[in-house]
Amino acid sequence: MKKEEEEEISIRDMTLDDLPKVFHTGEQVFTSERFPLMYRIWDQFEIASLYTTDAEFCVVAERNKKVIGFAMATTIKKPRSAWKYGYLAWLG
């Protein structure tokens, strides 16, 4: 078994310092070649908006103290409804 395979992946809350790493990871993942019909745009404003409004729903995956993945989610409260809905916005 390779040493890299032995290292554990940990999940932790995203921090402000992680945003550049998350953005560059997303640039590699969400390309028009890979997702030609993607209906949303991957940009720094999307990440900043999700992080500033719903930081508690933003996490990163780390291996050897290096960010290797992320998940960003948000919630929506519908008018005239007692329910609040959550959804996964980005997973990379």
HTML snippet that shows the backbone in 3Dmol.js (N, CA, C, O; Angstrom):
<script src="https://3Dmol.org/build/3Dmol-min.js"></script>
<div id="view" style="width:600px;height:400px;position:relative"></div>
<script>
const pdb = `
ATOM      1  N   MET A   1       0.839  -1.170   0.000  1.00  0.00           N
ATOM      2  CA  MET A   1       0.000   0.000   0.000  1.00  0.00           C
ATOM      3  C   MET A   1       0.890   1.241   0.000  1.00  0.00           C
ATOM      4  O   MET A   1       1.855   1.315   0.761  1.00  0.00           O
ATOM      5  N   LYS A   2       0.569   2.213  -0.849  1.00  0.00           N
ATOM      6  CA  LYS A   2       1.329   3.448  -0.898  1.00  0.00           C
ATOM      7  C   LYS A   2       1.078   4.271   0.357  1.00  0.00           C
ATOM      8  O   LYS A   2       0.022   4.173   0.982  1.00  0.00           O
ATOM      9  N   LYS A   3       2.069   5.085   0.715  1.00  0.00           N
ATOM     10  CA  LYS A   3       1.934   5.933   1.900  1.00  0.00           C
ATOM     11  C   LYS A   3       0.738   6.865   1.759  1.00  0.00           C
ATOM     12  O   LYS A   3       0.034   7.102   2.740  1.00  0.00           O
ATOM     13  N   GLU A   4       0.487   7.403   0.563  1.00  0.00           N
ATOM     14  CA  GLU A   4      -0.627   8.315   0.347  1.00  0.00           C
ATOM     15  C   GLU A   4      -1.959   7.637   0.625  1.00  0.00           C
ATOM     16  O   GLU A   4      -2.878   8.273   1.142  1.00  0.00           O
ATOM     17  N   GLU A   5      -2.079   6.366   0.294  1.00  0.00           N
ATOM     18  CA  GLU A   5      -3.310   5.632   0.538  1.00  0.00           C
ATOM     19  C   GLU A   5      -3.544   5.395   2.030  1.00  0.00           C
ATOM     20  O   GLU A   5      -4.683   5.230   2.467  1.00  0.00           O
ATOM     21  N   GLU A   6      -2.473   5.380   2.797  1.00  0.00           N
ATOM     22  CA  GLU A   6      -2.580   5.150   4.225  1.00  0.00           C
ATOM     23  C   GLU A   6      -3.035   6.392   4.973  1.00  0.00           C
ATOM     24  O   GLU A   6      -3.606   6.284   6.058  1.00  0.00           O
ATOM     25  N   GLU A   7      -2.792   7.565   4.411  1.00  0.00           N
ATOM     26  CA  GLU A   7      -3.154   8.809   5.067  1.00  0.00           C
ATOM     27  C   GLU A   7      -4.672   8.952   5.095  1.00  0.00           C
ATOM     28  O   GLU A   7      -5.350   8.681   4.104  1.00  0.00           O
ATOM     29  N   GLU A   8      -5.185   9.371   6.217  1.00  0.00           N
ATOM     30  CA  GLU A   8      -6.627   9.539   6.360  1.00  0.00           C
ATOM     31  C   GLU A   8      -7.067  10.875   5.811  1.00  0.00           C
ATOM     32  O   GLU A   8      -6.324  11.857   5.832  1.00  0.00           O
ATOM     33  N   ILE A   9      -8.284  10.891   5.322  1.00  0.00           N
ATOM     34  CA  ILE A   9      -8.915  12.121   4.874  1.00  0.00           C
ATOM     35  C   ILE A   9      -9.771  12.628   6.019  1.00  0.00           C
ATOM     36  O   ILE A   9     -10.531  11.870   6.621  1.00  0.00           O
ATOM     37  N   SER A  10      -9.644  13.911   6.315  1.00  0.00           N
ATOM     38  CA  SER A  10     -10.463  14.497   7.381  1.00  0.00           C
ATOM     39  C   SER A  10     -11.376  15.560   6.776  1.00  0.00           C
ATOM     40  O   SER A  10     -11.037  16.198   5.779  1.00  0.00           O
ATOM     41  N   ILE A  11     -12.522  15.733   7.390  1.00  0.00           N
ATOM     42  CA  ILE A  11     -13.496  16.739   6.990  1.00  0.00           C
ATOM     43  C   ILE A  11     -13.549  17.784   8.098  1.00  0.00           C
ATOM     44  O   ILE A  11     -13.663  17.450   9.277  1.00  0.00           O
ATOM     45  N   ARG A  12     -13.464  19.049   7.704  1.00  0.00           N
ATOM     46  CA  ARG A  12     -13.522  20.126   8.694  1.00  0.00           C
ATOM     47  C   ARG A  12     -14.273  21.316   8.112  1.00  0.00           C
ATOM     48  O   ARG A  12     -14.501  21.394   6.905  1.00  0.00           O
ATOM     49  N   ASP A  13     -14.649  22.236   8.985  1.00  0.00           N
ATOM     50  CA  ASP A  13     -15.306  23.457   8.545  1.00  0.00           C
ATOM     51  C   ASP A  13     -14.361  24.258   7.654  1.00  0.00           C
ATOM     52  O   ASP A  13     -13.159  24.334   7.909  1.00  0.00           O
ATOM     53  N   MET A  14     -14.920  24.847   6.618  1.00  0.00           N
ATOM     54  CA  MET A  14     -14.150  25.699   5.729  1.00  0.00           C
ATOM     55  C   MET A  14     -13.815  26.998   6.472  1.00  0.00           C
ATOM     56  O   MET A  14     -14.611  27.500   7.265  1.00  0.00           O
ATOM     57  N   THR A  15     -12.630  27.524   6.199  1.00  0.00           N
ATOM     58  CA  THR A  15     -12.231  28.813   6.757  1.00  0.00           C
ATOM     59  C   THR A  15     -12.028  29.800   5.613  1.00  0.00           C
ATOM     60  O   THR A  15     -11.989  29.415   4.444  1.00  0.00           O
ATOM     61  N   LEU A  16     -11.903  31.046   5.956  1.00  0.00           N
ATOM     62  CA  LEU A  16     -11.672  32.085   4.955  1.00  0.00           C
ATOM     63  C   LEU A  16     -10.398  31.800   4.164  1.00  0.00           C
ATOM     64  O   LEU A  16     -10.344  32.061   2.962  1.00  0.00           O
ATOM     65  N   ASP A  17      -9.378  31.270   4.826  1.00  0.00           N
ATOM     66  CA  ASP A  17      -8.115  30.951   4.159  1.00  0.00           C
ATOM     67  C   ASP A  17      -8.254  29.834   3.126  1.00  0.00           C
ATOM     68  O   ASP A  17      -7.407  29.707   2.241  1.00  0.00           O
ATOM     69  N   ASP A  18      -9.306  29.027   3.224  1.00  0.00           N
ATOM     70  CA  ASP A  18      -9.513  27.928   2.279  1.00  0.00           C
ATOM     71  C   ASP A  18     -10.122  28.385   0.951  1.00  0.00           C
ATOM     72  O   ASP A  18     -10.048  27.659  -0.040  1.00  0.00           O
ATOM     73  N   LEU A  19     -10.713  29.559   0.919  1.00  0.00           N
ATOM     74  CA  LEU A  19     -11.450  29.986  -0.272  1.00  0.00           C
ATOM     75  C   LEU A  19     -10.615  29.969  -1.553  1.00  0.00           C
ATOM     76  O   LEU A  19     -11.118  29.497  -2.573  1.00  0.00           O
ATOM     77  N   PRO A  20      -9.368  30.458  -1.564  1.00  0.00           N
ATOM     78  CA  PRO A  20      -8.586  30.367  -2.800  1.00  0.00           C
ATOM     79  C   PRO A  20      -8.353  28.918  -3.251  1.00  0.00           C
ATOM     80  O   PRO A  20      -8.417  28.617  -4.442  1.00  0.00           O
ATOM     81  N   LYS A  21      -8.082  28.030  -2.294  1.00  0.00           N
ATOM     82  CA  LYS A  21      -7.852  26.626  -2.636  1.00  0.00           C
ATOM     83  C   LYS A  21      -9.123  25.992  -3.193  1.00  0.00           C
ATOM     84  O   LYS A  21      -9.078  25.235  -4.163  1.00  0.00           O
ATOM     85  N   VAL A  22     -10.251  26.307  -2.572  1.00  0.00           N
ATOM     86  CA  VAL A  22     -11.540  25.780  -3.041  1.00  0.00           C
ATOM     87  C   VAL A  22     -11.834  26.308  -4.443  1.00  0.00           C
ATOM     88  O   VAL A  22     -12.283  25.556  -5.308  1.00  0.00           O
ATOM     89  N   PHE A  23     -11.584  27.595  -4.671  1.00  0.00           N
ATOM     90  CA  PHE A  23     -11.835  28.177  -5.986  1.00  0.00           C
ATOM     91  C   PHE A  23     -11.002  27.483  -7.060  1.00  0.00           C
ATOM     92  O   PHE A  23     -11.527  27.122  -8.113  1.00  0.00           O
ATOM     93  N   HIS A  24      -9.715  27.297  -6.804  1.00  0.00           N
ATOM     94  CA  HIS A  24      -8.845  26.672  -7.810  1.00  0.00           C
ATOM     95  C   HIS A  24      -9.183  25.197  -8.021  1.00  0.00           C
ATOM     96  O   HIS A  24      -9.053  24.686  -9.133  1.00  0.00           O
ATOM     97  N   THR A  25      -9.607  24.520  -6.977  1.00  0.00           N
ATOM     98  CA  THR A  25     -10.053  23.135  -7.132  1.00  0.00           C
ATOM     99  C   THR A  25     -11.292  23.100  -8.018  1.00  0.00           C
ATOM    100  O   THR A  25     -11.390  22.273  -8.924  1.00  0.00           O
ATOM    101  N   GLY A  26     -12.236  23.999  -7.756  1.00  0.00           N
ATOM    102  CA  GLY A  26     -13.444  24.073  -8.576  1.00  0.00           C
ATOM    103  C   GLY A  26     -13.151  24.401 -10.027  1.00  0.00           C
ATOM    104  O   GLY A  26     -13.827  23.895 -10.923  1.00  0.00           O
ATOM    105  N   GLU A  27     -12.146  25.249 -10.277  1.00  0.00           N
ATOM    106  CA  GLU A  27     -11.760  25.564 -11.660  1.00  0.00           C
ATOM    107  C   GLU A  27     -11.305  24.312 -12.403  1.00  0.00           C
ATOM    108  O   GLU A  27     -11.554  24.168 -13.600  1.00  0.00           O
ATOM    109  N   GLN A  28     -10.642  23.414 -11.692  1.00  0.00           N
ATOM    110  CA  GLN A  28     -10.171  22.171 -12.308  1.00  0.00           C
ATOM    111  C   GLN A  28     -11.311  21.181 -12.514  1.00  0.00           C
ATOM    112  O   GLN A  28     -11.309  20.419 -13.481  1.00  0.00           O
ATOM    113  N   VAL A  29     -12.281  21.189 -11.610  1.00  0.00           N
ATOM    114  CA  VAL A  29     -13.379  20.225 -11.653  1.00  0.00           C
ATOM    115  C   VAL A  29     -14.490  20.664 -12.600  1.00  0.00           C
ATOM    116  O   VAL A  29     -14.934  19.879 -13.437  1.00  0.00           O
ATOM    117  N   PHE A  30     -14.940  21.903 -12.478  1.00  0.00           N
ATOM    118  CA  PHE A  30     -16.113  22.379 -13.208  1.00  0.00           C
ATOM    119  C   PHE A  30     -15.720  23.067 -14.506  1.00  0.00           C
ATOM    120  O   PHE A  30     -15.801  24.290 -14.619  1.00  0.00           O
ATOM    121  N   THR A  31     -15.297  22.280 -15.479  1.00  0.00           N
ATOM    122  CA  THR A  31     -14.912  22.819 -16.777  1.00  0.00           C
ATOM    123  C   THR A  31     -16.038  22.608 -17.784  1.00  0.00           C
ATOM    124  O   THR A  31     -16.864  21.709 -17.630  1.00  0.00           O
ATOM    125  N   SER A  32     -16.058  23.443 -18.807  1.00  0.00           N
ATOM    126  CA  SER A  32     -17.095  23.303 -19.835  1.00  0.00           C
ATOM    127  C   SER A  32     -16.900  22.016 -20.634  1.00  0.00           C
ATOM    128  O   SER A  32     -17.865  21.481 -21.180  1.00  0.00           O
ATOM    129  N   GLU A  33     -15.680  21.514 -20.709  1.00  0.00           N
ATOM    130  CA  GLU A  33     -15.445  20.242 -21.389  1.00  0.00           C
ATOM    131  C   GLU A  33     -16.079  19.084 -20.614  1.00  0.00           C
ATOM    132  O   GLU A  33     -16.667  18.178 -21.204  1.00  0.00           O
ATOM    133  N   ARG A  34     -15.955  19.128 -19.310  1.00  0.00           N
ATOM    134  CA  ARG A  34     -16.484  18.061 -18.466  1.00  0.00           C
ATOM    135  C   ARG A  34     -17.989  18.201 -18.255  1.00  0.00           C
ATOM    136  O   ARG A  34     -18.703  17.201 -18.198  1.00  0.00           O
ATOM    137  N   PHE A  35     -18.470  19.433 -18.141  1.00  0.00           N
ATOM    138  CA  PHE A  35     -19.888  19.700 -17.882  1.00  0.00           C
ATOM    139  C   PHE A  35     -20.425  20.725 -18.886  1.00  0.00           C
ATOM    140  O   PHE A  35     -20.655  21.879 -18.525  1.00  0.00           O
ATOM    141  N   PRO A  36     -20.624  20.318 -20.129  1.00  0.00           N
ATOM    142  CA  PRO A  36     -21.046  21.285 -21.151  1.00  0.00           C
ATOM    143  C   PRO A  36     -22.435  21.873 -20.910  1.00  0.00           C
ATOM    144  O   PRO A  36     -22.746  22.941 -21.439  1.00  0.00           O
ATOM    145  N   LEU A  37     -23.264  21.208 -20.135  1.00  0.00           N
ATOM    146  CA  LEU A  37     -24.620  21.692 -19.910  1.00  0.00           C
ATOM    147  C   LEU A  37     -24.831  22.255 -18.504  1.00  0.00           C
ATOM    148  O   LEU A  37     -25.968  22.388 -18.050  1.00  0.00           O
ATOM    149  N   MET A  38     -23.746  22.581 -17.823  1.00  0.00           N
ATOM    150  CA  MET A  38     -23.862  23.107 -16.473  1.00  0.00           C
ATOM    151  C   MET A  38     -24.608  24.445 -16.527  1.00  0.00           C
ATOM    152  O   MET A  38     -24.252  25.333 -17.301  1.00  0.00           O
ATOM    153  N   TYR A  39     -25.622  24.571 -15.712  1.00  0.00           N
ATOM    154  CA  TYR A  39     -26.478  25.747 -15.757  1.00  0.00           C
ATOM    155  C   TYR A  39     -26.028  26.864 -14.828  1.00  0.00           C
ATOM    156  O   TYR A  39     -26.623  27.941 -14.840  1.00  0.00           O
ATOM    157  N   ARG A  40     -24.999  26.641 -14.028  1.00  0.00           N
ATOM    158  CA  ARG A  40     -24.494  27.659 -13.115  1.00  0.00           C
ATOM    159  C   ARG A  40     -23.052  27.963 -13.457  1.00  0.00           C
ATOM    160  O   ARG A  40     -22.368  27.157 -14.087  1.00  0.00           O
ATOM    161  N   ILE A  41     -22.602  29.118 -13.042  1.00  0.00           N
ATOM    162  CA  ILE A  41     -21.237  29.537 -13.325  1.00  0.00           C
ATOM    163  C   ILE A  41     -20.390  29.372 -12.069  1.00  0.00           C
ATOM    164  O   ILE A  41     -20.792  29.775 -10.977  1.00  0.00           O
ATOM    165  N   TRP A  42     -19.220  28.779 -12.238  1.00  0.00           N
ATOM    166  CA  TRP A  42     -18.282  28.650 -11.127  1.00  0.00           C
ATOM    167  C   TRP A  42     -17.421  29.912 -11.131  1.00  0.00           C
ATOM    168  O   TRP A  42     -16.615  30.114 -12.039  1.00  0.00           O
ATOM    169  N   ASP A  43     -17.588  30.743 -10.134  1.00  0.00           N
ATOM    170  CA  ASP A  43     -16.757  31.938 -10.031  1.00  0.00           C
ATOM    171  C   ASP A  43     -16.538  32.307  -8.573  1.00  0.00           C
ATOM    172  O   ASP A  43     -17.181  31.765  -7.674  1.00  0.00           O
ATOM    173  N   GLN A  44     -15.624  33.237  -8.358  1.00  0.00           N
ATOM    174  CA  GLN A  44     -15.265  33.610  -6.987  1.00  0.00           C
ATOM    175  C   GLN A  44     -16.414  34.272  -6.241  1.00  0.00           C
ATOM    176  O   GLN A  44     -16.473  34.194  -5.014  1.00  0.00           O
ATOM    177  N   PHE A  45     -17.328  34.920  -6.955  1.00  0.00           N
ATOM    178  CA  PHE A  45     -18.462  35.568  -6.296  1.00  0.00           C
ATOM    179  C   PHE A  45     -19.444  34.541  -5.735  1.00  0.00           C
ATOM    180  O   PHE A  45     -20.024  34.746  -4.670  1.00  0.00           O
ATOM    181  N   GLU A  46     -19.624  33.444  -6.453  1.00  0.00           N
ATOM    182  CA  GLU A  46     -20.496  32.359  -5.979  1.00  0.00           C
ATOM    183  C   GLU A  46     -19.951  31.779  -4.677  1.00  0.00           C
ATOM    184  O   GLU A  46     -20.699  31.565  -3.723  1.00  0.00           O
ATOM    185  N   ILE A  47     -18.658  31.531  -4.646  1.00  0.00           N
ATOM    186  CA  ILE A  47     -18.033  30.948  -3.455  1.00  0.00           C
ATOM    187  C   ILE A  47     -18.108  31.928  -2.285  1.00  0.00           C
ATOM    188  O   ILE A  47     -18.488  31.549  -1.178  1.00  0.00           O
ATOM    189  N   ALA A  48     -17.751  33.166  -2.528  1.00  0.00           N
ATOM    190  CA  ALA A  48     -17.770  34.172  -1.464  1.00  0.00           C
ATOM    191  C   ALA A  48     -19.181  34.361  -0.923  1.00  0.00           C
ATOM    192  O   ALA A  48     -19.372  34.498   0.286  1.00  0.00           O
ATOM    193  N   SER A  49     -20.162  34.367  -1.808  1.00  0.00           N
ATOM    194  CA  SER A  49     -21.551  34.544  -1.379  1.00  0.00           C
ATOM    195  C   SER A  49     -22.014  33.386  -0.497  1.00  0.00           C
ATOM    196  O   SER A  49     -22.594  33.604   0.567  1.00  0.00           O
ATOM    197  N   LEU A  50     -21.758  32.160  -0.938  1.00  0.00           N
ATOM    198  CA  LEU A  50     -22.153  31.000  -0.130  1.00  0.00           C
ATOM    199  C   LEU A  50     -21.436  30.984   1.208  1.00  0.00           C
ATOM    200  O   LEU A  50     -22.039  30.695   2.241  1.00  0.00           O
ATOM    201  N   TYR A  51     -20.144  31.296   1.186  1.00  0.00           N
ATOM    202  CA  TYR A  51     -19.379  31.259   2.435  1.00  0.00           C
ATOM    203  C   TYR A  51     -19.850  32.340   3.405  1.00  0.00           C
ATOM    204  O   TYR A  51     -19.978  32.076   4.601  1.00  0.00           O
ATOM    205  N   THR A  52     -20.110  33.542   2.915  1.00  0.00           N
ATOM    206  CA  THR A  52     -20.502  34.614   3.829  1.00  0.00           C
ATOM    207  C   THR A  52     -21.928  34.457   4.340  1.00  0.00           C
ATOM    208  O   THR A  52     -22.237  34.910   5.442  1.00  0.00           O
ATOM    209  N   THR A  53     -22.803  33.823   3.563  1.00  0.00           N
ATOM    210  CA  THR A  53     -24.190  33.663   4.020  1.00  0.00           C
ATOM    211  C   THR A  53     -24.423  32.363   4.782  1.00  0.00           C
ATOM    212  O   THR A  53     -25.259  32.322   5.684  1.00  0.00           O
ATOM    213  N   ASP A  54     -23.700  31.304   4.434  1.00  0.00           N
ATOM    214  CA  ASP A  54     -23.941  29.988   5.032  1.00  0.00           C
ATOM    215  C   ASP A  54     -22.643  29.252   5.355  1.00  0.00           C
ATOM    216  O   ASP A  54     -22.489  28.089   4.980  1.00  0.00           O
ATOM    217  N   ALA A  55     -21.719  29.897   6.035  1.00  0.00           N
ATOM    218  CA  ALA A  55     -20.423  29.279   6.333  1.00  0.00           C
ATOM    219  C   ALA A  55     -20.562  27.973   7.102  1.00  0.00           C
ATOM    220  O   ALA A  55     -19.726  27.079   6.972  1.00  0.00           O
ATOM    221  N   GLU A  56     -21.620  27.860   7.905  1.00  0.00           N
ATOM    222  CA  GLU A  56     -21.798  26.627   8.694  1.00  0.00           C
ATOM    223  C   GLU A  56     -22.117  25.419   7.823  1.00  0.00           C
ATOM    224  O   GLU A  56     -22.088  24.286   8.305  1.00  0.00           O
ATOM    225  N   PHE A  57     -22.421  25.644   6.549  1.00  0.00           N
ATOM    226  CA  PHE A  57     -22.715  24.543   5.622  1.00  0.00           C
ATOM    227  C   PHE A  57     -21.610  24.358   4.589  1.00  0.00           C
ATOM    228  O   PHE A  57     -21.832  23.738   3.549  1.00  0.00           O
ATOM    229  N   CYS A  58     -20.425  24.890   4.867  1.00  0.00           N
ATOM    230  CA  CYS A  58     -19.282  24.782   3.957  1.00  0.00           C
ATOM    231  C   CYS A  58     -18.172  23.994   4.642  1.00  0.00           C
ATOM    232  O   CYS A  58     -17.714  24.373   5.720  1.00  0.00           O
ATOM    233  N   VAL A  59     -17.744  22.911   4.027  1.00  0.00           N
ATOM    234  CA  VAL A  59     -16.699  22.064   4.596  1.00  0.00           C
ATOM    235  C   VAL A  59     -15.649  21.745   3.542  1.00  0.00           C
ATOM    236  O   VAL A  59     -15.909  21.836   2.342  1.00  0.00           O
ATOM    237  N   VAL A  60     -14.466  21.371   4.003  1.00  0.00           N
ATOM    238  CA  VAL A  60     -13.407  20.917   3.106  1.00  0.00           C
ATOM    239  C   VAL A  60     -12.929  19.542   3.554  1.00  0.00           C
ATOM    240  O   VAL A  60     -13.027  19.174   4.725  1.00  0.00           O
ATOM    241  N   ALA A  61     -12.413  18.800   2.591  1.00  0.00           N
ATOM    242  CA  ALA A  61     -11.766  17.524   2.868  1.00  0.00           C
ATOM    243  C   ALA A  61     -10.265  17.762   2.762  1.00  0.00           C
ATOM    244  O   ALA A  61      -9.792  18.418   1.834  1.00  0.00           O
ATOM    245  N   GLU A  62      -9.521  17.220   3.725  1.00  0.00           N
ATOM    246  CA  GLU A  62      -8.072  17.405   3.763  1.00  0.00           C
ATOM    247  C   GLU A  62      -7.351  16.071   3.850  1.00  0.00           C
ATOM    248  O   GLU A  62      -7.826  15.113   4.459  1.00  0.00           O
ATOM    249  N   ARG A  63      -6.199  16.046   3.224  1.00  0.00           N
ATOM    250  CA  ARG A  63      -5.264  14.924   3.395  1.00  0.00           C
ATOM    251  C   ARG A  63      -3.880  15.551   3.507  1.00  0.00           C
ATOM    252  O   ARG A  63      -3.492  16.359   2.663  1.00  0.00           O
ATOM    253  N   ASN A  64      -3.149  15.188   4.526  1.00  0.00           N
ATOM    254  CA  ASN A  64      -1.818  15.759   4.776  1.00  0.00           C
ATOM    255  C   ASN A  64      -1.859  17.280   4.818  1.00  0.00           C
ATOM    256  O   ASN A  64      -0.960  17.939   4.296  1.00  0.00           O
ATOM    257  N   LYS A  65      -2.891  17.842   5.433  1.00  0.00           N
ATOM    258  CA  LYS A  65      -3.082  19.289   5.588  1.00  0.00           C
ATOM    259  C   LYS A  65      -3.230  20.013   4.250  1.00  0.00           C
ATOM    260  O   LYS A  65      -2.976  21.214   4.159  1.00  0.00           O
ATOM    261  N   LYS A  66      -3.641  19.278   3.208  1.00  0.00           N
ATOM    262  CA  LYS A  66      -3.873  19.868   1.894  1.00  0.00           C
ATOM    263  C   LYS A  66      -5.346  19.673   1.538  1.00  0.00           C
ATOM    264  O   LYS A  66      -5.879  18.571   1.666  1.00  0.00           O
ATOM    265  N   VAL A  67      -5.994  20.734   1.096  1.00  0.00           N
ATOM    266  CA  VAL A  67      -7.405  20.658   0.700  1.00  0.00           C
ATOM    267  C   VAL A  67      -7.507  19.840  -0.582  1.00  0.00           C
ATOM    268  O   VAL A  67      -6.879  20.166  -1.590  1.00  0.00           O
ATOM    269  N   ILE A  68      -8.305  18.773  -0.533  1.00  0.00           N
ATOM    270  CA  ILE A  68      -8.472  17.909  -1.708  1.00  0.00           C
ATOM    271  C   ILE A  68      -9.921  17.848  -2.180  1.00  0.00           C
ATOM    272  O   ILE A  68     -10.214  17.215  -3.194  1.00  0.00           O
ATOM    273  N   GLY A  69     -10.826  18.495  -1.459  1.00  0.00           N
ATOM    274  CA  GLY A  69     -12.229  18.492  -1.857  1.00  0.00           C
ATOM    275  C   GLY A  69     -13.021  19.445  -0.993  1.00  0.00           C
ATOM    276  O   GLY A  69     -12.519  19.976  -0.003  1.00  0.00           O
ATOM    277  N   PHE A  70     -14.279  19.658  -1.384  1.00  0.00           N
ATOM    278  CA  PHE A  70     -15.123  20.583  -0.646  1.00  0.00           C
ATOM    279  C   PHE A  70     -16.589  20.289  -0.904  1.00  0.00           C
ATOM    280  O   PHE A  70     -16.948  19.617  -1.871  1.00  0.00           O
ATOM    281  N   ALA A  71     -17.426  20.805  -0.020  1.00  0.00           N
ATOM    282  CA  ALA A  71     -18.881  20.777  -0.190  1.00  0.00           C
ATOM    283  C   ALA A  71     -19.410  22.114   0.311  1.00  0.00           C
ATOM    284  O   ALA A  71     -19.010  22.607   1.365  1.00  0.00           O
ATOM    285  N   MET A  72     -20.320  22.688  -0.475  1.00  0.00           N
ATOM    286  CA  MET A  72     -20.924  23.964  -0.101  1.00  0.00           C
ATOM    287  C   MET A  72     -22.435  23.831  -0.250  1.00  0.00           C
ATOM    288  O   MET A  72     -22.937  23.442  -1.305  1.00  0.00           O
ATOM    289  N   ALA A  73     -23.144  24.157   0.815  1.00  0.00           N
ATOM    290  CA  ALA A  73     -24.599  24.013   0.818  1.00  0.00           C
ATOM    291  C   ALA A  73     -25.233  25.318   1.291  1.00  0.00           C
ATOM    292  O   ALA A  73     -24.546  26.233   1.744  1.00  0.00           O
ATOM    293  N   THR A  74     -26.537  25.381   1.176  1.00  0.00           N
ATOM    294  CA  THR A  74     -27.268  26.564   1.613  1.00  0.00           C
ATOM    295  C   THR A  74     -28.677  26.162   2.007  1.00  0.00           C
ATOM    296  O   THR A  74     -29.077  25.010   1.839  1.00  0.00           O
ATOM    297  N   THR A  75     -29.414  27.107   2.524  1.00  0.00           N
ATOM    298  CA  THR A  75     -30.805  26.857   2.892  1.00  0.00           C
ATOM    299  C   THR A  75     -31.699  27.892   2.224  1.00  0.00           C
ATOM    300  O   THR A  75     -31.257  28.982   1.860  1.00  0.00           O
ATOM    301  N   ILE A  76     -32.953  27.526   2.075  1.00  0.00           N
ATOM    302  CA  ILE A  76     -33.955  28.411   1.489  1.00  0.00           C
ATOM    303  C   ILE A  76     -35.198  28.345   2.356  1.00  0.00           C
ATOM    304  O   ILE A  76     -35.655  27.261   2.719  1.00  0.00           O
ATOM    305  N   LYS A  77     -35.738  29.492   2.682  1.00  0.00           N
ATOM    306  CA  LYS A  77     -37.021  29.556   3.386  1.00  0.00           C
ATOM    307  C   LYS A  77     -38.041  30.050   2.375  1.00  0.00           C
ATOM    308  O   LYS A  77     -37.927  31.155   1.846  1.00  0.00           O
ATOM    309  N   LYS A  78     -39.035  29.220   2.115  1.00  0.00           N
ATOM    310  CA  LYS A  78     -40.068  29.579   1.140  1.00  0.00           C
ATOM    311  C   LYS A  78     -41.114  30.479   1.785  1.00  0.00           C
ATOM    312  O   LYS A  78     -41.485  30.283   2.943  1.00  0.00           O
ATOM    313  N   PRO A  79     -41.589  31.469   1.025  1.00  0.00           N
ATOM    314  CA  PRO A  79     -42.639  32.341   1.563  1.00  0.00           C
ATOM    315  C   PRO A  79     -43.887  31.534   1.935  1.00  0.00           C
ATOM    316  O   PRO A  79     -44.239  30.562   1.268  1.00  0.00           O
ATOM    317  N   ARG A  80     -44.535  31.956   3.000  1.00  0.00           N
ATOM    318  CA  ARG A  80     -45.766  31.325   3.478  1.00  0.00           C
ATOM    319  C   ARG A  80     -45.582  29.842   3.807  1.00  0.00           C
ATOM    320  O   ARG A  80     -46.510  29.045   3.665  1.00  0.00           O
ATOM    321  N   SER A  81     -44.387  29.488   4.242  1.00  0.00           N
ATOM    322  CA  SER A  81     -44.127  28.102   4.629  1.00  0.00           C
ATOM    323  C   SER A  81     -43.356  28.092   5.939  1.00  0.00           C
ATOM    324  O   SER A  81     -42.482  28.928   6.166  1.00  0.00           O
ATOM    325  N   ALA A  82     -43.684  27.150   6.784  1.00  0.00           N
ATOM    326  CA  ALA A  82     -42.962  27.011   8.051  1.00  0.00           C
ATOM    327  C   ALA A  82     -41.659  26.240   7.873  1.00  0.00           C
ATOM    328  O   ALA A  82     -40.850  26.164   8.797  1.00  0.00           O
ATOM    329  N   TRP A  83     -41.456  25.669   6.689  1.00  0.00           N
ATOM    330  CA  TRP A  83     -40.300  24.827   6.436  1.00  0.00           C
ATOM    331  C   TRP A  83     -39.118  25.629   5.893  1.00  0.00           C
ATOM    332  O   TRP A  83     -39.282  26.626   5.190  1.00  0.00           O
ATOM    333  N   LYS A  84     -37.940  25.162   6.241  1.00  0.00           N
ATOM    334  CA  LYS A  84     -36.697  25.696   5.701  1.00  0.00           C
ATOM    335  C   LYS A  84     -36.026  24.531   4.981  1.00  0.00           C
ATOM    336  O   LYS A  84     -35.871  23.456   5.561  1.00  0.00           O
ATOM    337  N   TYR A  85     -35.632  24.727   3.739  1.00  0.00           N
ATOM    338  CA  TYR A  85     -35.080  23.653   2.921  1.00  0.00           C
ATOM    339  C   TYR A  85     -33.582  23.846   2.731  1.00  0.00           C
ATOM    340  O   TYR A  85     -33.113  24.973   2.572  1.00  0.00           O
ATOM    341  N   GLY A  86     -32.838  22.759   2.748  1.00  0.00           N
ATOM    342  CA  GLY A  86     -31.417  22.808   2.510  1.00  0.00           C
ATOM    343  C   GLY A  86     -31.065  22.045   1.240  1.00  0.00           C
ATOM    344  O   GLY A  86     -31.724  21.066   0.888  1.00  0.00           O
ATOM    345  N   TYR A  87     -30.021  22.503   0.557  1.00  0.00           N
ATOM    346  CA  TYR A  87     -29.551  21.754  -0.615  1.00  0.00           C
ATOM    347  C   TYR A  87     -28.052  21.931  -0.791  1.00  0.00           C
ATOM    348  O   TYR A  87     -27.465  22.933  -0.383  1.00  0.00           O
ATOM    349  N   LEU A  88     -27.463  20.933  -1.404  1.00  0.00           N
ATOM    350  CA  LEU A  88     -26.038  20.934  -1.702  1.00  0.00           C
ATOM    351  C   LEU A  88     -25.831  21.724  -2.983  1.00  0.00           C
ATOM    352  O   LEU A  88     -26.316  21.326  -4.042  1.00  0.00           O
ATOM    353  N   ALA A  89     -25.120  22.828  -2.899  1.00  0.00           N
ATOM    354  CA  ALA A  89     -24.916  23.693  -4.062  1.00  0.00           C
ATOM    355  C   ALA A  89     -23.721  23.248  -4.896  1.00  0.00           C
ATOM    356  O   ALA A  89     -23.800  23.225  -6.124  1.00  0.00           O
ATOM    357  N   TRP A  90     -22.612  22.895  -4.243  1.00  0.00           N
ATOM    358  CA  TRP A  90     -21.393  22.493  -4.961  1.00  0.00           C
ATOM    359  C   TRP A  90     -20.693  21.367  -4.195  1.00  0.00           C
ATOM    360  O   TRP A  90     -20.619  21.379  -2.966  1.00  0.00           O
ATOM    361  N   LEU A  91     -20.193  20.414  -4.941  1.00  0.00           N
ATOM    362  CA  LEU A  91     -19.433  19.293  -4.375  1.00  0.00           C
ATOM    363  C   LEU A  91     -18.268  19.033  -5.311  1.00  0.00           C
ATOM    364  O   LEU A  91     -18.468  18.678  -6.473  1.00  0.00           O
ATOM    365  N   GLY A  92     -17.071  19.204  -4.819  1.00  0.00           N
ATOM    366  CA  GLY A  92     -15.911  19.024  -5.695  1.00  0.00           C
ATOM    367  C   GLY A  92     -14.809  18.261  -5.007  1.00  0.00           C
ATOM    368  O   GLY A  92     -13.759  18.021  -5.602  1.00  0.00           O
TER     369      GLY A  92
END
`;
const viewer = $3Dmol.createViewer("view");
viewer.addModel(pdb, "pdb");
viewer.setStyle({}, {cartoon: {color: "spectrum"}});
viewer.zoomTo();
viewer.render();
</script>
